[in-house]
Amino acid sequence: MLNDTLLDITQKLSKVGGWAVSYIEPKSAYLRPAVYDIPEYDADVRIMLDDVILCLEPAYREKVMISIERGRSLGEPCDLEVELVTPKGNRKWLHVIAHAETDDSGKVLRMIGALQAILHNKPFHYEYYSNLMQNWIELDAYPSPEGLAVYCHAITERKRMRERLDRMLRDILDRPH
């Protein structure tokens, strides 16, 4: 009881919430109170994964769904930063980490993780394809009280490698189990 109270106070102060999702029967989810507070869910509302996905900015939805599937099927850890719009209409950045707990055969039993509210100014990140240069370009802009720092570089090779890896993963996941 005292440990739970201390944990809840610590999580509230640090804006971190722990969670676990079990894939073994009976399937269940365990969410610390901060998991509700950070994305502004009412404590009496049952949080469904589909609802959380819909709160994410569209640019992050597929990335999160792929990460969830990789964790569930392959035991791959997750470490993402995502932007969402809370049920109350506020924009928030979250850092989400998770790792798989497996049995001796490597079967994923559960994913255990945490989410943290990101409270500092997030850098602006943009990728685009330049027809003129026939190259993918990445722009990063970092706001600060002193001004704005902007960095630009080509990322064509990284984009091609990511596409090949994603195709390989889809092929693996599409195979009958």
CORJOGI-V588945 format. One record per backbone hydrogen bond with DSSP energy under -0.5 kcal/mol. NH is the residue of the N-H (numbers start at 1). CO is the residue of the C=O. Records with the same first field share a line. If there is no record, write none. Layout:
NH=CO + CO
//
This chain:
5=1
6=2
7=3
8=4
9=5
10=6
11=7
12=8
13=9
14=10
15=11
16=11
17=115
19=113
20=30
21=111
22=28
23=109
24=109
28=22
30=20
32=18
35=32
36=32 + 33
37=33
38=34
39=35
40=37
41=36
45=42
47=45
48=46
51=48
52=48
53=49
54=50
55=51 + 52
56=52 + 53
57=83
60=57
61=57 + 58
62=58
64=60
65=61
66=62
67=63
68=64
69=65
70=66
71=67
72=68
73=69
74=70
75=70 + 71
76=70
78=98
80=96
82=94
84=92
85=55
86=84 + 90
87=39
89=86
92=84
93=118
94=82
95=116
96=80 + 94
97=114
98=78
99=112
100=75
101=110
102=100
103=107
106=103
109=101
110=101
111=21
112=99
113=19
114=97
115=17
116=95
117=15
118=93
119=117
124=141
126=139
128=137
130=128 + 135
131=129
134=130
135=130
137=128
138=153
139=126
140=151
141=124
142=149
143=141
144=147
147=144
149=142
151=140
153=138
155=136
156=136
159=155
160=156
161=157
162=158
163=159
164=160
165=161
166=162
167=163
168=164
169=165
170=166
171=167
172=168
173=169
174=170
175=171 + 172
//
